[in-house]
């Protein structure tokens, strides 16, 4: 994991509600380890595949929010919701 990203994650974990932010940072680190690519080479398809690998809906939700944090730190833009998390309410 590159130094700049690690620094940004540590700054994120230092603010606000500690437990949830620490869990979110831990999930980002798990994602980077599971995907196995440098942070600048991780694409949306890699992230969606990691999110959809979870069976439970709540785990997918938690992984999505960790991926959003990662995406905003690296690419400075929003990550669209994957199909597996879009609600079917109309």
DSSP file (Angstrom, degrees, kcal/mol; ACC not computed):
  #  RESIDUE AA STRUCTURE BP1 BP2  ACC     N-H-->O    O-->H-N    N-H-->O    O-->H-N    TCO  KAPPA ALPHA  PHI   PSI    X-CA   Y-CA   Z-CA
    1    1 A X              0   0    0      0, 0.0    37,-0.1     0, 0.0    28,-0.0   0.000 360.0 360.0 360.0 133.5    0.0    0.0    0.0
    2    2 A X     >  -     0   0    0      1,-0.1     4,-2.0     4,-0.0     5,-0.2  -0.307 360.0-120.7 -72.3 155.8    1.4    3.3   -0.9
    3    3 A X  H  > S+     0   0    0      1,-0.2     4,-2.3     2,-0.2     5,-0.2   0.854 107.8  54.4 -65.5 -39.7    2.4    5.8    1.8
    4    4 A X  H  > S+     0   0    0      2,-0.2     4,-2.2     1,-0.2    -1,-0.2   0.917 110.0  46.7 -63.9 -44.1    0.1    8.6    0.7
    5    5 A X  H  > S+     0   0    0      2,-0.2     4,-2.5     1,-0.2    -1,-0.2   0.911 111.2  51.9 -64.8 -42.4   -3.0    6.4    0.8
    6    6 A X  H  X S+     0   0    0     -4,-2.0     4,-2.2     1,-0.2    -1,-0.2   0.901 109.6  50.3 -60.5 -40.7   -2.0    5.0    4.2
    7    7 A X  H  X S+     0   0    0     -4,-2.3     4,-2.2     2,-0.2    -1,-0.2   0.918 110.7  48.7 -63.3 -44.0   -1.6    8.6    5.5
    8    8 A X  H  X S+     0   0    0     -4,-2.2     4,-2.1     1,-0.2    -2,-0.2   0.885 111.2  50.4 -63.8 -38.9   -5.0    9.6    4.2
    9    9 A X  H  X S+     0   0    0     -4,-2.5     4,-2.3     2,-0.2    -1,-0.2   0.902 109.9  50.1 -65.9 -40.5   -6.7    6.5    5.7
   10   10 A X  H  X S+     0   0    0     -4,-2.2     4,-1.2     2,-0.2    -2,-0.2   0.884 109.8  50.6 -65.8 -38.0   -5.1    7.2    9.1
   11   11 A X  H  X S+     0   0    0     -4,-2.2     4,-0.6     2,-0.2    -1,-0.2   0.896 110.2  50.5 -64.4 -39.7   -6.3   10.8    8.9
   12   12 A X  H >< S+     0   0    0     -4,-2.1     3,-1.0     1,-0.2    -2,-0.2   0.908 109.4  50.4 -63.4 -42.0   -9.8    9.5    8.2
   13   13 A X  H 3< S+     0   0    0     -4,-2.3    -1,-0.2     1,-0.2    -2,-0.2   0.751 103.3  61.1 -69.3 -22.8   -9.7    7.1   11.1
   14   14 A X  H 3< S+     0   0    0     -4,-1.2     2,-0.3    -3,-0.2    -1,-0.2   0.650  94.6  77.3 -80.0 -14.5   -8.6    9.9   13.5
   15   15 A X  S << S-     0   0    0     -3,-1.0     6,-0.1    -4,-0.6     0, 0.0  -0.655  94.6 -24.6 -97.2 151.3  -11.8   12.0   12.9
   16   16 A X  S    S+     0   0    0     -2,-0.3     2,-0.4     5,-0.1    -4,-0.0  -0.042 115.2  18.3  62.4-149.2  -15.2   11.5   14.3
   17   17 A X     >  -     0   0    0      1,-0.2     4,-1.6     2,-0.0     5,-0.2  -0.440  69.6-158.0 -63.7 113.3  -16.7    8.2   15.5
   18   18 A X  H  > S+     0   0    0     -2,-0.4     4,-2.6     1,-0.2     5,-0.2   0.904  78.2  51.7 -67.9 -47.2  -13.7    6.1   16.1
   19   19 A X  H  > S+     0   0    0      1,-0.2     4,-2.2     2,-0.2    -1,-0.2   0.931 113.2  42.4 -62.2 -49.3  -15.1    2.5   15.9
   20   20 A X  H  > S+     0   0    0      1,-0.2     4,-2.2     2,-0.2    -1,-0.2   0.889 115.7  49.7 -67.7 -37.2  -16.9    2.8   12.6
   21   21 A X  H  X S+     0   0    0     -4,-1.6     4,-2.4     2,-0.2    -1,-0.2   0.893 110.2  50.4 -68.4 -38.7  -14.1    4.7   11.0
   22   22 A X  H  X S+     0   0    0     -4,-2.6     4,-2.3     2,-0.2    -2,-0.2   0.903 111.4  48.6 -65.0 -40.1  -11.5    2.2   12.1
   23   23 A X  H  X S+     0   0    0     -4,-2.2     4,-2.2    -5,-0.2    -2,-0.2   0.897 110.7  51.2 -64.5 -39.9  -13.6   -0.7   10.7
   24   24 A X  H  X S+     0   0    0     -4,-2.2     4,-1.9     2,-0.2    -2,-0.2   0.911 110.9  47.5 -65.0 -41.9  -14.0    1.2    7.5
   25   25 A X  H  X S+     0   0    0     -4,-2.4     4,-2.1     1,-0.2    -1,-0.2   0.892 110.5  52.8 -65.2 -39.7  -10.3    1.7    7.2
   26   26 A X  H  X S+     0   0    0     -4,-2.3     4,-2.1     1,-0.2    -2,-0.2   0.883 108.1  51.1 -63.3 -37.8   -9.7   -2.0    8.0
   27   27 A X  H  X S+     0   0    0     -4,-2.2     4,-2.4     2,-0.2    -1,-0.2   0.869 107.3  52.7 -67.9 -35.8  -12.1   -2.9    5.2
   28   28 A X  H  X S+     0   0    0     -4,-1.9     4,-2.4     2,-0.2    -2,-0.2   0.925 110.1  48.3 -63.6 -43.1  -10.2   -0.7    2.7
   29   29 A X  H  X S+     0   0    0     -4,-2.1     4,-2.0     1,-0.2    -2,-0.2   0.885 111.0  50.9 -64.3 -38.3   -7.0   -2.5    3.7
   30   30 A X  H  X S+     0   0    0     -4,-2.1     4,-2.7     2,-0.2    -1,-0.2   0.894 109.4  51.5 -63.5 -39.9   -8.7   -5.9    3.3
   31   31 A X  H  X S+     0   0    0     -4,-2.4     4,-2.7     2,-0.2     5,-0.3   0.936 109.4  48.7 -62.9 -46.6   -9.9   -4.8   -0.2
   32   32 A X  H  X S+     0   0    0     -4,-2.4     4,-2.1     1,-0.2     5,-0.4   0.889 114.4  46.3 -61.7 -39.1   -6.5   -3.7   -1.3
   33   33 A X  H  < S+     0   0    0     -4,-2.0    -1,-0.2     2,-0.2    -2,-0.2   0.897 113.6  48.5 -69.6 -40.4   -5.0   -7.0    0.0
   34   34 A X  H  < S+     0   0    0     -4,-2.7    -2,-0.2     1,-0.2    -1,-0.2   0.890 114.9  43.8 -68.6 -39.5   -7.8   -9.1   -1.7
   35   35 A X  H  < S-     0   0    0     -4,-2.7    -2,-0.2    -5,-0.2    -1,-0.2   0.896  91.6-154.9 -74.8 -39.7   -7.5   -7.4   -5.0
   36   36 A X     <  +     0   0    0     -4,-2.1     2,-0.3    -5,-0.3    -3,-0.1   0.740  49.4 113.0  75.9  23.9   -3.7   -7.5   -5.0
   37   37 A X  S    S-     0   0    0     -5,-0.4    -1,-0.3     1,-0.0    -2,-0.1  -0.861  76.6 -89.9-120.4 158.7   -3.0   -4.5   -7.3
   38   38 A X    >   -     0   0    0     -2,-0.3     3,-1.8     1,-0.1     4,-0.5  -0.363  45.0-110.7 -61.2 150.8   -1.4   -1.1   -6.6
   39   39 A X  G >  S+     0   0    0      1,-0.3     3,-0.8     2,-0.2    -1,-0.1   0.806 116.4  55.0 -59.6 -32.3   -4.1    1.4   -5.6
   40   40 A X  G 3  S+     0   0    0      1,-0.2    -1,-0.3    34,-0.0    -2,-0.0   0.664 107.1  51.8 -74.9 -14.5   -3.7    3.4   -8.8
   41   41 A X  G <  S+     0   0    0     -3,-1.8     2,-0.5     2,-0.1    -1,-0.2   0.410  81.2 109.3-101.2   1.1   -4.4    0.3  -10.9
   42   42 A X    <   -     0   0    0     -3,-0.8     2,-0.2    -4,-0.5   -10,-0.0  -0.672  52.6-165.8 -81.9 125.7   -7.6   -0.7   -9.2
   43   43 A X     >  -     0   0    0     -2,-0.5     4,-1.9     1,-0.1     5,-0.2  -0.506  35.9 -98.3-106.2 175.7  -10.6   -0.2  -11.4
   44   44 A X  H  > S+     0   0    0      1,-0.2     4,-2.7     2,-0.2     5,-0.2   0.859 121.5  56.0 -62.6 -36.6  -14.4   -0.1  -10.8
   45   45 A X  H  > S+     0   0    0      2,-0.2     4,-2.2     1,-0.2    -1,-0.2   0.893 106.5  50.6 -64.4 -39.3  -14.8   -3.7  -12.0
   46   46 A X  H  > S+     0   0    0      2,-0.2     4,-1.9     1,-0.2    -1,-0.2   0.918 112.6  46.8 -62.4 -43.3  -12.2   -4.9   -9.4
   47   47 A X  H  X S+     0   0    0     -4,-1.9     4,-2.3     2,-0.2    -2,-0.2   0.928 112.5  48.6 -66.3 -45.4  -14.1   -3.1   -6.6
   48   48 A X  H  X S+     0   0    0     -4,-2.7     4,-2.7     1,-0.2    -1,-0.2   0.887 109.7  52.7 -63.7 -37.9  -17.5   -4.3   -7.7
   49   49 A X  H  X S+     0   0    0     -4,-2.2     4,-0.9    -5,-0.2    -1,-0.2   0.904 110.0  48.5 -63.4 -40.5  -16.2   -7.9   -7.9
   50   50 A X  H  < S+     0   0    0     -4,-1.9     4,-0.4     2,-0.2     3,-0.3   0.893 113.0  48.0 -65.7 -40.2  -14.9   -7.6   -4.3
   51   51 A X  H >< S+     0   0    0     -4,-2.3     3,-1.3     1,-0.2    -2,-0.2   0.939 112.1  48.2 -65.4 -46.3  -18.2   -6.2   -3.1
   52   52 A X  H 3< S+     0   0    0     -4,-2.7    -1,-0.2     1,-0.3    -2,-0.2   0.604  93.9  76.4 -74.5 -11.0  -20.3   -8.9   -4.8
   53   53 A X  T 3< S+     0   0    0     -4,-0.9    -1,-0.3    -3,-0.3     2,-0.2   0.722  78.6  89.1 -70.8 -19.9  -18.1  -11.7   -3.5
   54   54 A X    <   -     0   0    0     -3,-1.3     6,-0.0    -4,-0.4    -3,-0.0  -0.562  65.9-155.7 -78.4 142.2  -19.8  -11.2   -0.1
   55   55 A X        +     0   0    0     -2,-0.2     2,-0.2     4,-0.0    -1,-0.1   0.883  69.9  75.5 -85.4 -41.0  -22.9  -13.3    0.5
   56   56 A X  S  > S-     0   0    0      1,-0.1     4,-2.0     2,-0.0     5,-0.1  -0.481  74.7-137.4 -78.4 142.5  -24.7  -11.2    3.2
   57   57 A X  H  > S+     0   0    0      1,-0.2     4,-2.4     2,-0.2     5,-0.1   0.885 104.6  53.1 -64.3 -39.9  -26.4   -7.9    2.1
   58   58 A X  H  > S+     0   0    0      1,-0.2     4,-2.4     2,-0.2    -1,-0.2   0.864 107.7  51.0 -67.3 -34.3  -25.0   -6.1    5.1
   59   59 A X  H  > S+     0   0    0      2,-0.2     4,-2.6     1,-0.2    -1,-0.2   0.901 109.5  50.8 -67.6 -40.1  -21.5   -7.1    4.3
   60   60 A X  H  X S+     0   0    0     -4,-2.0     4,-2.4     2,-0.2    -2,-0.2   0.914 110.5  49.8 -61.2 -42.3  -21.9   -5.9    0.8
   61   61 A X  H  X S+     0   0    0     -4,-2.4     4,-2.1     2,-0.2    -2,-0.2   0.936 112.0  46.9 -61.6 -47.0  -23.2   -2.6    2.1
   62   62 A X  H  X S+     0   0    0     -4,-2.4     4,-1.8     1,-0.2    -2,-0.2   0.892 112.8  49.8 -63.1 -40.2  -20.2   -2.2    4.5
   63   63 A X  H  X S+     0   0    0     -4,-2.6     4,-2.4     1,-0.2    -1,-0.2   0.877 107.9  54.7 -66.1 -36.5  -17.8   -3.1    1.7
   64   64 A X  H  X S+     0   0    0     -4,-2.4     4,-2.4     1,-0.2    -2,-0.2   0.936 108.1  47.8 -62.9 -45.1  -19.5   -0.6   -0.6
   65   65 A X  H  X S+     0   0    0     -4,-2.1     4,-1.9     1,-0.2    -1,-0.2   0.852 111.9  50.1 -67.0 -33.0  -19.0    2.3    1.9
   66   66 A X  H  X S+     0   0    0     -4,-1.8     4,-2.3     2,-0.2    -1,-0.2   0.895 110.9  49.9 -67.3 -39.6  -15.3    1.2    2.4
   67   67 A X  H  X S+     0   0    0     -4,-2.4     4,-3.0     2,-0.2    -2,-0.2   0.870 107.6  53.9 -66.4 -36.7  -14.9    1.2   -1.4
   68   68 A X  H  X S+     0   0    0     -4,-2.4     4,-2.5     2,-0.2     5,-0.2   0.922 108.5  49.5 -62.4 -43.7  -16.5    4.7   -1.6
   69   69 A X  H  X S+     0   0    0     -4,-1.9     4,-2.1     2,-0.2    -2,-0.2   0.946 113.5  45.7 -59.1 -49.1  -13.9    5.9    0.9
   70   70 A X  H  X S+     0   0    0     -4,-2.3     4,-2.5     1,-0.2     5,-0.3   0.933 112.7  50.5 -58.4 -47.7  -11.1    4.4   -1.1
   71   71 A X  H  X>S+     0   0    0     -4,-3.0     4,-2.7     1,-0.2     5,-0.6   0.892 111.3  47.8 -61.9 -41.3  -12.5    5.8   -4.4
   72   72 A X  H  X5S+     0   0    0     -4,-2.5     4,-0.8     3,-0.2    -1,-0.2   0.862 113.1  48.4 -69.1 -35.2  -12.8    9.3   -3.0
   73   73 A X  H  <5S+     0   0    0     -4,-2.1    -2,-0.2    -5,-0.2    -1,-0.2   0.885 123.3  30.7 -71.3 -37.9   -9.3    9.3   -1.5
   74   74 A X  H  <5S+     0   0    0     -4,-2.5    -2,-0.2    -5,-0.2    -3,-0.2   0.915 135.7  21.5 -88.0 -46.9   -7.6    8.0   -4.7
   75   75 A X  H  <5S-     0   0    0     -4,-2.7    -3,-0.2    -5,-0.3    -2,-0.1   0.528  88.1-134.6-105.1  -7.6   -9.7    9.3   -7.6
   76   76 A X  S  <<S+     0   0    0     -4,-0.8     2,-0.3    -5,-0.6    -4,-0.2   0.810  72.6  91.1  55.1  36.0  -11.5   12.3   -5.9
   77   77 A X  S    S-     0   0    0     -6,-0.6    -2,-0.2    -9,-0.1    -1,-0.2  -0.962  82.2 -84.5-149.3 168.7  -14.9   11.4   -7.3
   78   78 A X        -     0   0    0     -2,-0.3     2,-0.5    -3,-0.1   -10,-0.0  -0.422  31.6-132.9 -79.0 147.5  -17.9    9.4   -6.4
   79   79 A X        -     0   0    0     -2,-0.1     3,-0.1   -15,-0.1   -11,-0.1  -0.878  26.6-123.3 -96.5 123.7  -18.2    5.7   -7.0
   80   80 A X        -     0   0    0     -2,-0.5     2,-0.2     1,-0.1    -1,-0.0  -0.328  32.4 -99.6 -65.2 149.2  -21.6    4.6   -8.5
   81   81 A X        -     0   0    0      1,-0.1    -1,-0.1     2,-0.1     5,-0.1  -0.468  38.7-120.6 -68.0 135.8  -23.6    2.1   -6.6
   82   82 A X    >>  -     0   0    0     -2,-0.2     3,-1.5     1,-0.1     4,-0.6  -0.345  23.3-110.1 -72.1 161.6  -23.3   -1.5   -8.0
   83   83 A X  G >4 S+     0   0    0      1,-0.3     3,-0.9     2,-0.2    -1,-0.1   0.839 114.6  64.6 -61.0 -35.0  -26.4   -3.3   -9.2
   84   84 A X  G 34 S+     0   0    0      1,-0.2    -1,-0.3   -24,-0.0   -24,-0.1   0.668 108.3  41.3 -67.1 -14.4  -26.4   -5.7   -6.3
   85   85 A X  G <4 S+     0   0    0     -3,-1.5     2,-0.3   -25,-0.1    -1,-0.2   0.461  86.6 109.3-110.3  -3.8  -27.0   -2.8   -3.9
   86   86 A X  S << S-     0   0    0     -3,-0.9     2,-0.1    -4,-0.6    -3,-0.0  -0.548  70.6-121.8 -76.1 135.6  -29.6   -0.8   -5.9
   87   87 A X        -     0   0    0     -2,-0.3    -1,-0.1     1,-0.1    -2,-0.1  -0.457   5.7-144.0 -77.2 150.1  -33.0   -1.0   -4.4
   88   88 A X        +     0   0    0     -2,-0.1     2,-0.2     2,-0.0    -1,-0.1   0.260  59.5 123.9 -96.3  11.9  -35.9   -2.3   -6.5
   89   89 A X              0   0    0      1,-0.1    -2,-0.1     0, 0.0     0, 0.0  -0.527 360.0 360.0 -74.5 137.6  -38.4    0.1   -5.0
   90   90 A X              0   0    0     -2,-0.2    -1,-0.1     0, 0.0    -2,-0.0   0.337 360.0 360.0-131.3 360.0  -40.2    2.3   -7.5
